[in-house]
Amino acid sequence: MEKNHCHGCHVNDGISCDVKNCAYHEGDCHCTADKIAVGPSFAASGADTVCATFKQKEE
């Protein structure tokens, strides 16, 4: 996965994230996690999936 640098953090190209209360959210729609995990394994459609990497942003 290619990475760019943005104000001291890395941004993963190709990952768009609108979850502004996630600790890995940066800017408008960037993800700064080193890797992401999507699940659960029994999902039958996109509506059944979640980002297992989500971490609540500390205020």
Secondary structure as the mmCIF struct_conf table of DSSP 4:
data_model
#
loop_
_struct_conf.conf_type_id
_struct_conf.id
_struct_conf.beg_label_comp_id
_struct_conf.beg_label_asym_id
_struct_conf.beg_label_seq_id
_struct_conf.end_label_comp_id
_struct_conf.end_label_asym_id
_struct_conf.end_label_seq_id
STRN STRN1 LYS A 3 CYS A 6
TURN_TY1_P TURN_TY1_P1 HIS A 7 GLY A 8
STRN STRN2 CYS A 9 ASN A 12
TURN_TY1_P TURN_TY1_P2 ASP A 13 GLY A 14
STRN STRN3 SER A 16 SER A 16
TURN_TY1_P TURN_TY1_P3 LYS A 20 ASN A 21
STRN STRN4 CYS A 22 CYS A 22
TURN_TY1_P TURN_TY1_P4 ALA A 23 TYR A 24
STRN STRN5 HIS A 25 GLU A 26
TURN_TY1_P TURN_TY1_P5 GLY A 27 CYS A 29
STRN STRN6 HIS A 30 CYS A 31
BEND BEND1 ASP A 34 LYS A 35
STRN STRN7 VAL A 38 GLY A 39
TURN_TY1_P TURN_TY1_P6 SER A 41 PHE A 42
BEND BEND2 SER A 45 SER A 45
HELX_RH_3T_P HELX_RH_3T_P1 GLY A 46 ASP A 48
STRN STRN8 VAL A 50 CYS A 51
TURN_TY1_P TURN_TY1_P7 ALA A 52 THR A 53
STRN STRN9 GLN A 56 GLN A 56
HELX_LH_PP_P HELX_LH_PP_P1 LYS A 57 GLU A 58
#
